[in-house]
Amino acid sequence: MATKQVTVDYILDQLLSLENVRIRKMFGEYALYYEGKVVALICNDRLYVKITEQGKKFISDCYCEGHAYKGARVSMVIDEDKIDDSDWLCKLISVTAANLPVPKMKSNKKKI
């Protein structure tokens, strides 16, 4: 079941106070980027945030763990009630991004 556009739009609306948030559609589902880092996936109308130690401390017991899709790494599945709290969600995304490594730059060299 693919994620509905209304779900993606709602999550983006909740993150309006953060700059540099973007969504990229991938195979009917979505990757959520903040400051150039993939911090979460939106799959099957659910928000899956990458796990960091600081994110776990911030979120406490307000999540369960799950896989966005078969073969995906385990993520924090965020409850709909928590997504409704814009300030809380923005803080979680900020904390998560701050504690993820900088993405590796792709080489533009073509192999011959």
Residue pairs with C-beta under 8 A, 6 or more apart in sequence:
1 44
1 45
2 28
2 29
2 44
3 28
3 29
3 30
3 42
3 43
3 44
3 45
4 45
7 42
7 45
8 23
8 30
8 42
10 83
11 32
11 42
11 47
11 83
11 89
12 21
12 23
14 83
14 84
14 86
14 89
14 90
15 21
15 34
15 86
15 89
15 90
15 93
16 86
17 86
17 87
17 90
18 34
18 90
18 93
18 94
20 33
20 34
20 35
20 36
21 32
21 33
21 34
21 93
22 32
22 33
23 30
23 31
23 32
23 33
23 42
24 30
24 31
24 33
29 41
29 42
29 43
29 44
29 68
29 69
30 41
30 42
30 43
31 38
31 40
31 41
31 42
32 38
32 39
32 40
32 41
32 42
32 47
32 93
33 39
34 93
34 94
34 96
34 97
35 97
36 102
36 103
37 97
37 100
37 102
37 103
38 50
38 103
39 49
39 50
39 93
39 96
39 97
39 100
40 47
40 48
40 49
40 50
40 75
40 93
40 96
41 47
41 48
41 68
41 69
41 72
41 75
42 48
43 68
43 69
44 68
46 66
46 68
46 77
46 78
47 77
47 78
47 83
48 66
48 67
48 68
48 72
48 75
48 76
48 77
48 78
49 55
49 63
49 75
49 76
49 78
49 92
49 93
49 96
50 73
50 75
50 76
50 96
50 100
51 65
51 74
51 75
51 76
52 95
52 96
52 99
52 100
53 99
54 95
54 96
54 98
54 99
55 76
55 92
55 95
55 96
55 99
56 76
58 91
58 92
58 95
59 76
59 92
62 78
62 79
62 82
63 76
63 77
63 78
63 79
63 82
64 76
64 77
65 74
65 75
65 76
65 77
66 74
66 75
66 77
67 73
67 74
67 75
68 75
78 89
78 92
82 88
82 89
82 92
83 89
